């Protein structure tokens, strides 16, 4: 997905996903907003405990809700394939730097 969308497109998709799930009044993904919008993501069959677990897994500041940054970090952690292309870019850059350093 990251390869197809590019870095900017991926960030836009994550931001769109966040806006879809957030409580508009709070600007956060709360349990209530996640529960209400879960069917839009095909998660309608998840139990309340599972949804609370998802929130807890990404809730770094312990406020019981997800900020946009927490949501993006969680999505990348849960979908490591999103980072495959950036990882290839980094590997290529390191290989090029090594080649330059050791052949000069």
Secondary structure as GFF3:
##gff-version 3
##sequence-region A 1 104
A	DSSP	alpha_helix	2	21	.	.	.	ID=ss1
A	DSSP	alpha_helix	31	37	.	.	.	ID=ss2
A	DSSP	three_ten_helix	38	41	.	.	.	ID=ss3
A	DSSP	alpha_helix	48	58	.	.	.	ID=ss4
A	DSSP	alpha_helix	68	78	.	.	.	ID=ss5
A	DSSP	three_ten_helix	80	83	.	.	.	ID=ss6
A	DSSP	alpha_helix	84	103	.	.	.	ID=ss7
###
